[in-house]
Amino acid sequence: MTAQSFDRFLLLSVDLTAFEKTELLGTGLAHQYLAKVRAACGDEVFTALLAAHRLARADAVRDAGSCDRTLLDRALRHRIFSDDRLGPVARNVIKLWYSGTWYGLPPEWTDSYGAHTAAETSTVTAASYQEGLLWRAIGANPPGAKAPGYGSWAQPPRIDARYLKRATK
């Protein structure tokens, strides 16, 4: 794994999850997640995913050099999510960050693009569940882990508005 592939994976993850780079790094799992994705889909598919993401970001660049989120979402759908090979992997990357679990790729995918032993459903590390972005997105602590303190259960979780906006697009 190179520093460049790590940075590209992190940028892909930022665009797929709507979480900032610092928040993803704060989980302490970025390197393990990168290794899991590569092992599950193979180097060729992983490299193609990063290349498609780079092209999607290029499609979304505005005049001032900034990335337009609406154009990026459209480009991601076109270049990645609608692709039979890359779409399932990208969806699994999202699920991996949010739930801490890598879900097995569909049988149709493995029949077409190759089965890897790491592609089976599994938890990456013991910390994956606790650090899942799901808990941050809904403003709750994972049940059975990271105790929130006495009486915190008396109030319902609050969903951060920035994730709510992203989810409703």
Summary of the structure (lengths in Angstrom):
residues: 169
radius of gyration: 16.8
end to end distance: 33.8
largest distance: 51.6
contacts: 473
relative contact order: 0.13
helix: 63%
strand: 4%
